[in-house]
């Protein structure tokens, strides 16, 4: 009985003296940056159906980046994602008939603290024209996420 009590006491003492994983956890959001580059797209840009949107942003994190996602969806109802203070000229509210919906994940190579992301996003030729949101979601390896919403317009 004394051996069991001694073993349990020793185990508790060792656990109390060990380092905590909480001290080493990444608690910082990654960043979506326009620094040092010509970022694209930016608020209020106009694109034509059939064109390509040359996506370009810099991603950084204090520890390690994970992945990013690009989503495009219509904003015909004038909803907001509140990530920009910029106000763009908007078309009248309308019902979507054939809106563009794009949603794709992109991997960032392991071990990166900084990554220059660039993708060519092709705009379909048969979609509704009007106001759209171009959403960027950046996630680091710890799971923290940063979101940037850009208001764009697609015309004939």
Secondary structure, 3 states (H helix, E strand, C coil): CHHHHHHHHHHHHHHHHCCCHHHHCCCCCCEEECCCCCCECCCCEEEECCCEEEEEEEEECCCCEEEEEEEEEECCCCCCCCCCCCCCCCCCCCCCCCCCCEEEEEECCCCCCEEEEEEEEECCCCCCCEEEEEEEEEEECCCCEEEEEEEEEEEC
